[in-house]
Amino acid sequence: MSLGIVLAEDNLLAREGLCSLLATEPEFDLLAVCVDYDELMTAVDRHGPDVVVTDIRMPPTFTDEGVRAANLIRRSQPATGVVVISQYDDPEFALALLDEGSQGRAYLLKERMSDPRQLIGAIRAVADGGSSIDPKIVDSLVRNRTRNSPVSRLTPREREVLAEMATGKDNNAVASSLVLTVRAVEKHINAIFSKLGLAEEPEVHKRVKAVLVYLAAR
């Protein structure tokens, strides 16, 4: 089954590189290529893509067009996944992206996309309703927010598990990364949810909210 993709990137070289990368995957169907916010929203309305891949800053204001588009698309076409690509590692952009939920959303940094598999994996993840957050964003949140955050209640191992979760990994992948059993990971995750007051949250929200909402509490 093919995945219909709309791409939005105003920089010519970056746009051509992304087009070339997407063309390497047989199941990706590039429906439209856009250079600004208005073109992007028109293309989304016209094509109803499975996934939108967008730069975070585009004409006309070069501020947060990608995040605004993602949040509008969530309301108008909730089944469409969005991958926001940015050269800025400010956690506030990621928080704004995920403020209404983590399902079908990814935030990647351009500087860390030398491995094309990162983007391809994020596209597939959001198409399935999952999420993916660049680990550098997670590190920044942990570094800047933990002192007055519920995350300060976590053990060092629980913080490691939390950072892995926020990159979009499932329990098996977290276990492999940290050299733990899946059962041990499940116990750590349950403890994290409990300490952060997330026990009653819907399952789909817990994993990313644990990092990107609670760590952002001021």
Residue frames relative to the residue before (quaternion, step in Angstrom):
aa qw qx qy qz dx dy dz
M 1.0000 0.0000 0.0000 0.0000 0.00 0.00 0.00
S 0.3717 -0.7486 0.5064 0.2120 3.57 -0.82 0.98
L 0.2992 -0.7127 0.6037 0.1954 3.53 -1.33 0.45
G 0.2847 -0.7594 0.5626 0.1607 3.56 -0.70 1.10
I 0.0714 -0.8231 0.5629 -0.0235 3.56 -0.72 1.14
V 0.1435 -0.7291 0.6614 0.1012 3.53 -1.17 0.78
L 0.1692 -0.7972 0.5770 0.0532 3.56 -0.82 1.06
A 0.0321 -0.7843 0.6195 0.0058 3.57 -1.00 0.87
E 0.2594 0.7336 -0.5818 0.2365 3.57 -0.60 1.22
D 0.3012 -0.7989 0.4932 0.1668 3.61 -0.60 1.10
N 0.6272 0.5312 -0.3453 0.4530 3.61 1.18 -0.44
L 0.4882 -0.7129 0.4203 0.2772 3.56 -0.62 1.15
L 0.6980 0.4732 -0.2936 0.4502 3.59 0.75 -0.98
A 0.6573 0.4968 -0.3097 0.4746 3.56 0.95 -0.86
R 0.6410 0.5376 -0.3187 0.4455 3.57 1.00 -0.83
E 0.6759 0.4845 -0.2948 0.4707 3.57 0.90 -0.92
G 0.6416 0.5267 -0.3246 0.4533 3.57 1.03 -0.76
L 0.6619 0.4955 -0.3031 0.4738 3.56 0.99 -0.83
C 0.6266 0.5310 -0.3374 0.4599 3.58 0.99 -0.77
S 0.6589 0.5085 -0.3062 0.4621 3.57 0.96 -0.87
L 0.6492 0.5187 -0.3119 0.4606 3.56 1.00 -0.84
L 0.6753 0.4946 -0.3024 0.4561 3.58 0.86 -0.93
A 0.6353 0.5551 -0.3235 0.4285 3.58 1.10 -0.71
T 0.5991 0.5829 -0.3637 0.4112 3.61 1.21 -0.34
E 0.6855 0.4531 -0.2780 0.4975 3.58 1.23 -0.35
P 0.4163 -0.7591 0.4382 0.2419 3.62 -0.37 1.19
E 0.7014 0.4776 -0.2884 0.4436 3.60 1.03 -0.69
F 0.5893 0.5639 -0.3772 0.4387 3.61 1.25 -0.15
D 0.1037 -0.7808 0.6156 0.0239 3.57 -0.83 1.06
L 0.2225 -0.7980 0.5491 0.1101 3.59 -0.27 1.28
L 0.2214 -0.8347 0.4980 0.0791 3.55 -0.25 1.32
A 0.7961 -0.0810 0.0946 0.5922 3.59 1.05 -0.77
V 0.1860 -0.7463 0.6298 0.1087 3.53 -1.24 0.63
C 0.0860 -0.8338 0.5447 -0.0269 3.56 -0.61 1.18
V 0.2993 -0.7764 0.5340 0.1497 3.56 -1.19 0.57
D 0.7966 0.1424 -0.1193 0.5752 3.61 1.21 -0.03
Y 0.7412 -0.4414 0.2896 0.4148 3.53 -1.35 0.22
D 0.6756 0.5039 -0.3070 0.4420 3.58 0.84 -0.94
E 0.6424 0.5093 -0.3226 0.4732 3.59 0.97 -0.83
L 0.6358 0.5427 -0.3294 0.4390 3.56 0.98 -0.85
M 0.7077 0.4615 -0.2837 0.4536 3.58 0.74 -0.99
T 0.6151 0.5335 -0.3444 0.4673 3.58 1.09 -0.68
A 0.6672 0.5040 -0.2968 0.4612 3.58 0.95 -0.90
V 0.6316 0.5255 -0.3354 0.4608 3.59 1.01 -0.76
D 0.6588 0.5021 -0.3062 0.4692 3.58 0.94 -0.86
R 0.6990 0.4905 -0.2710 0.4442 3.56 0.97 -0.88
H 0.8114 0.3256 -0.1413 0.4645 3.56 0.82 -0.98
G 0.2272 -0.7886 0.5405 0.1853 3.62 1.10 -0.53
P 0.0580 0.8571 -0.5105 0.0375 3.63 0.77 0.97
D 0.5521 -0.5695 0.4888 0.3632 3.51 -1.34 0.26
V 0.8031 0.0539 0.0246 0.5929 3.55 1.05 -0.87
V 0.1739 -0.7292 0.6504 0.1221 3.53 -1.21 0.72
V 0.1188 -0.7472 0.6504 0.0682 3.56 -1.01 0.90
T 0.0957 0.8408 -0.5183 0.1238 3.57 -0.45 1.17
D 0.4807 -0.6055 0.5484 0.3187 3.52 -1.20 0.62
I 0.5236 -0.6558 0.4376 0.3230 3.57 -1.11 0.55
R 0.7834 0.2113 -0.1106 0.5739 3.60 1.08 -0.71
M 0.1212 0.7807 -0.5954 0.1460 3.54 -0.69 1.20
P 0.6426 -0.4485 0.4022 0.4735 3.58 -1.26 0.03
P 0.5678 -0.0901 -0.8032 -0.1561 1.55 -2.25 1.02
T 0.7461 0.4401 -0.2405 0.4380 3.66 1.08 -0.51
F 0.2631 -0.7851 0.5127 0.2269 3.61 1.23 -0.41
T 0.4701 0.6571 -0.4611 0.3668 3.57 0.88 0.94
D 0.7913 -0.2399 0.2118 0.5210 3.58 0.12 -1.28
E 0.1181 0.8486 -0.5087 0.0848 3.57 1.08 0.71
G 0.6524 0.5376 -0.3252 0.4239 3.59 0.94 -0.84
V 0.6675 0.4819 -0.2970 0.4837 3.57 0.96 -0.85
R 0.6509 0.5098 -0.3235 0.4601 3.60 0.92 -0.83
A 0.6381 0.5176 -0.3245 0.4686 3.56 1.01 -0.79
A 0.6495 0.5290 -0.3200 0.4426 3.59 0.92 -0.90
N 0.6911 0.4756 -0.2879 0.4619 3.57 0.91 -0.87
L 0.6376 0.5027 -0.3307 0.4811 3.59 1.07 -0.67
I 0.6400 0.5230 -0.3200 0.4631 3.58 1.00 -0.83
R 0.5946 0.5673 -0.3718 0.4318 3.60 1.03 -0.67
R 0.7103 0.4450 -0.2604 0.4792 3.57 0.99 -0.80
S 0.7450 0.4204 -0.2345 0.4617 3.60 0.93 -0.86
Q 0.7919 0.0571 -0.0068 0.6079 3.60 1.09 -0.75
P 0.1343 -0.8702 0.4677 0.0770 3.59 0.51 1.19
A 0.6392 0.5351 -0.3410 0.4346 3.62 1.15 -0.40
T 0.5878 0.5893 -0.3637 0.4182 3.60 1.25 -0.23
G 0.3025 -0.7482 0.5656 0.1696 3.56 -0.83 1.03
V 0.1606 -0.7890 0.5876 0.0806 3.57 -1.16 0.58
V 0.1235 -0.7497 0.6478 0.0560 3.54 -0.98 0.99
V 0.1378 -0.7828 0.6043 0.0546 3.58 -0.61 1.16
I 0.1379 -0.7877 0.5989 0.0426 3.55 -0.83 1.06
S 0.0213 0.8295 -0.5527 0.0771 3.57 -0.74 1.04
Q 0.3553 -0.6922 0.5739 0.2556 3.53 -1.24 0.44
Y 0.6280 0.5291 -0.3210 0.4718 3.58 1.31 0.04
D 0.2399 -0.7965 0.5412 0.1228 3.58 -0.79 1.01
D 0.2967 0.7550 -0.5215 0.2646 3.58 1.15 0.64
P 0.4176 -0.7361 0.4670 0.2564 3.63 -0.55 1.09
E 0.5661 0.6195 -0.3998 0.3687 3.60 1.10 -0.54
F 0.5973 0.5512 -0.3714 0.4488 3.60 1.08 -0.58
A 0.6696 0.4910 -0.2991 0.4703 3.57 0.94 -0.88
L 0.6341 0.5270 -0.3306 0.4592 3.56 1.01 -0.77
A 0.6502 0.5063 -0.3155 0.4705 3.58 0.98 -0.82
L 0.6336 0.5414 -0.3270 0.4456 3.58 1.03 -0.79
L 0.7906 0.3374 -0.1491 0.4888 3.56 0.91 -0.94
D 0.3430 0.7822 -0.4701 0.2227 3.56 1.28 0.12
E 0.7549 0.3516 -0.1979 0.5170 3.59 1.05 -0.70
G 0.7673 -0.2889 0.1628 0.5489 3.58 1.24 0.33
S 0.4479 -0.7240 0.4742 0.2241 3.53 -1.15 0.68
Q 0.4984 0.6866 -0.4305 0.3080 3.59 1.21 -0.38
G 0.8643 0.1089 -0.0867 0.4833 3.53 -0.97 0.92
R 0.6284 0.5177 -0.3481 0.4647 3.60 1.09 0.58
A 0.0164 -0.7816 0.6235 -0.0099 3.55 -1.09 0.80
Y 0.1166 -0.7669 0.6289 0.0534 3.55 -1.18 0.70
L 0.0077 0.8180 -0.5705 0.0732 3.57 -0.46 1.24
L 0.3505 -0.7159 0.5637 0.2163 3.55 -1.18 0.61
K 0.5221 -0.6621 0.4431 0.3043 3.56 -0.90 0.96
E 0.6531 0.5535 -0.3250 0.4018 3.57 0.94 -0.86
R 0.7443 0.3859 -0.2043 0.5053 3.58 1.17 -0.51
M 0.5486 0.6287 -0.3865 0.3930 3.56 1.23 0.44
S 0.2483 0.7773 -0.5383 0.2106 3.56 1.06 0.66
D 0.6720 0.4033 -0.2766 0.5561 3.56 1.25 -0.45
P 0.3731 -0.7654 0.4761 0.2197 3.64 -0.33 1.19
R 0.5629 0.6242 -0.3915 0.3746 3.57 1.14 -0.52
Q 0.5689 0.5992 -0.3915 0.4050 3.59 1.15 -0.50
L 0.6909 0.4530 -0.2776 0.4902 3.58 0.89 -0.92
I 0.6538 0.5145 -0.3219 0.4518 3.58 0.87 -0.92
G 0.6585 0.5047 -0.3066 0.4665 3.57 0.98 -0.83
A 0.6494 0.5142 -0.3206 0.4595 3.59 1.00 -0.79
I 0.6243 0.5351 -0.3395 0.4568 3.59 1.00 -0.79
R 0.6822 0.4759 -0.2940 0.4708 3.57 0.86 -0.90
A 0.6324 0.5443 -0.3341 0.4384 3.58 1.04 -0.78
V 0.7170 0.4350 -0.2791 0.4678 3.61 0.76 -0.96
A 0.5854 0.5675 -0.3746 0.4415 3.60 1.12 -0.55
D 0.7105 0.4182 -0.2401 0.5124 3.58 1.17 -0.63
G 0.6107 -0.5817 0.3459 0.4112 3.58 1.28 0.17
G 0.5263 0.6401 -0.4063 0.3850 3.57 1.28 0.17
S 0.3477 -0.7220 0.5553 0.2223 3.55 -1.27 -0.32
S 0.0594 -0.7806 0.6213 0.0342 3.54 -1.28 0.39
I 0.0328 -0.7959 0.6041 -0.0208 3.58 -0.78 1.04
D 0.5162 -0.6517 0.4537 0.3208 3.55 -0.87 0.94
P 0.5247 -0.6664 0.4240 0.3176 3.63 -0.80 0.94
K 0.5980 0.5714 -0.3752 0.4185 3.62 1.07 -0.58
I 0.6153 0.5294 -0.3415 0.4738 3.58 1.11 -0.65
V 0.6371 0.5199 -0.3208 0.4700 3.56 0.97 -0.86
D 0.6469 0.5229 -0.3214 0.4526 3.59 0.91 -0.91
S 0.6587 0.5181 -0.3055 0.4521 3.57 0.96 -0.89
L 0.6450 0.5153 -0.3142 0.4688 3.56 0.99 -0.83
V 0.6637 0.5030 -0.3083 0.4599 3.56 0.87 -0.93
R 0.6749 0.5166 -0.2911 0.4392 3.57 0.91 -0.94
N 0.7778 0.3964 -0.1805 0.4530 3.56 0.90 -0.96
R 0.7926 0.3817 -0.1624 0.4469 3.57 1.08 -0.62
T 0.5669 0.6689 -0.3924 0.2779 3.59 1.05 -0.50
R 0.5550 0.6474 -0.4185 0.3127 3.64 0.97 -0.64
N 0.7986 0.2054 -0.0951 0.5577 3.62 0.89 -0.91
S 0.5406 0.6316 -0.3750 0.4102 3.55 1.21 0.48
P 0.6090 -0.5367 0.4251 0.4005 3.59 -1.20 0.39
V 0.5414 0.6253 -0.4074 0.3872 3.60 1.17 -0.41
S 0.5622 0.6060 -0.3914 0.4043 3.61 1.16 -0.46
R 0.6058 0.5632 -0.3509 0.4389 3.60 1.25 -0.33
L 0.5930 0.6036 -0.3597 0.3933 3.57 1.21 -0.38
T 0.4965 -0.6127 0.5192 0.3295 3.52 -1.25 0.50
P 0.6683 -0.4878 0.3540 0.4360 3.63 -1.17 0.30
R 0.6598 0.4967 -0.3197 0.4645 3.60 0.95 -0.79
E 0.6390 0.5176 -0.3298 0.4638 3.59 1.00 -0.74
R 0.6339 0.5116 -0.3344 0.4740 3.61 1.05 -0.69
E 0.6203 0.5271 -0.3414 0.4699 3.59 1.06 -0.68
V 0.6529 0.4996 -0.3088 0.4783 3.57 0.94 -0.86
L 0.6393 0.5392 -0.3204 0.4448 3.57 0.98 -0.86
A 0.6560 0.5057 -0.3114 0.4658 3.59 0.93 -0.86
E 0.6524 0.4997 -0.3165 0.4738 3.59 1.00 -0.77
M 0.6208 0.5494 -0.3376 0.4459 3.58 0.98 -0.81
A 0.7035 0.5045 -0.2758 0.4177 3.54 0.85 -0.99
T 0.6085 0.5333 -0.3681 0.4581 3.60 1.20 -0.21
G 0.6167 -0.5829 0.3308 0.4128 3.58 1.29 0.04
K 0.4638 0.6938 -0.4454 0.3243 3.59 1.24 0.09
D 0.3960 -0.6759 0.5569 0.2760 3.55 -1.14 0.63
N 0.7457 -0.4285 0.2597 0.4392 3.56 -1.28 0.15
N 0.6326 0.5342 -0.3364 0.4486 3.58 1.01 -0.75
A 0.6757 0.4888 -0.2939 0.4671 3.57 0.96 -0.89
V 0.6193 0.5274 -0.3421 0.4704 3.58 1.04 -0.73
A 0.6477 0.5248 -0.3156 0.4532 3.57 0.94 -0.89
S 0.6638 0.5033 -0.3024 0.4633 3.56 0.96 -0.88
S 0.6701 0.5185 -0.3003 0.4382 3.58 0.93 -0.91
L 0.7806 0.3387 -0.1614 0.4999 3.56 0.94 -0.91
V 0.3948 -0.7350 0.4575 0.3076 3.58 1.34 0.09
L 0.4370 0.6415 -0.4900 0.3968 3.53 0.76 1.20
T 0.5211 -0.5689 0.5001 0.3932 3.55 -1.29 0.12
V 0.6085 -0.5451 0.4169 0.3986 3.57 -1.20 0.46
R 0.6226 0.5449 -0.3415 0.4460 3.59 1.00 -0.74
A 0.6486 0.5064 -0.3195 0.4698 3.59 0.99 -0.79
V 0.6302 0.5269 -0.3267 0.4674 3.57 1.01 -0.81
E 0.6456 0.5232 -0.3233 0.4527 3.59 0.92 -0.87
K 0.6474 0.5096 -0.3189 0.4684 3.60 0.99 -0.81
H 0.6495 0.5077 -0.3198 0.4670 3.60 0.95 -0.84
I 0.6635 0.5129 -0.3101 0.4479 3.58 0.92 -0.89
N 0.6399 0.5121 -0.3291 0.4691 3.59 0.96 -0.78
A 0.6442 0.5106 -0.3187 0.4719 3.58 1.03 -0.77
I 0.6276 0.5353 -0.3314 0.4580 3.59 1.02 -0.81
F 0.6681 0.5025 -0.3066 0.4552 3.58 0.82 -0.98
S 0.6588 0.5159 -0.3068 0.4536 3.57 0.97 -0.86
K 0.7022 0.4751 -0.2756 0.4530 3.59 0.83 -0.97
L 0.7202 0.4177 -0.2450 0.4968 3.58 1.12 -0.62
G 0.5140 -0.6815 0.4008 0.3329 3.58 1.26 0.17
L 0.4891 0.6900 -0.4013 0.3516 3.56 1.18 0.57
A 0.3537 0.7888 -0.4668 0.1865 3.57 1.24 -0.01
E 0.7529 0.3903 -0.2179 0.4831 3.60 1.02 -0.73
E 0.4520 0.6843 -0.4566 0.3450 3.61 1.27 0.03
P 0.5858 -0.5414 0.4481 0.4037 3.62 -1.16 0.46
E 0.6109 -0.6078 0.3644 0.3531 3.58 -0.94 0.89
V 0.6714 0.5290 -0.3174 0.4107 3.58 0.89 -0.89
H 0.6918 0.4857 -0.2807 0.4546 3.59 1.16 -0.52
K 0.5629 0.6809 -0.3802 0.2739 3.54 1.04 -0.72
R 0.7053 0.5370 -0.3034 0.3493 3.52 0.67 -1.13
V 0.7518 0.3563 -0.2240 0.5075 3.57 0.84 -0.89
K 0.6091 0.5554 -0.3643 0.4334 3.60 1.00 -0.69
A 0.5658 0.6141 -0.3821 0.3960 3.57 1.08 -0.68
V 0.7434 0.3509 -0.2068 0.5306 3.57 1.06 -0.72
L 0.8138 0.3804 -0.1698 0.4052 3.54 0.57 -1.18
V 0.6936 0.4021 -0.2953 0.5196 3.60 1.17 -0.24
Y 0.7346 0.4261 -0.2530 0.4634 3.57 0.72 -1.01
L 0.6418 0.5001 -0.3400 0.4716 3.60 1.02 -0.61
A 0.6654 0.5069 -0.3034 0.4564 3.58 1.18 -0.47
A 0.4441 0.7005 -0.4630 0.3125 3.61 1.23 -0.16
R 0.2664 -0.7889 0.5393 0.1254 3.57 -0.80 1.02
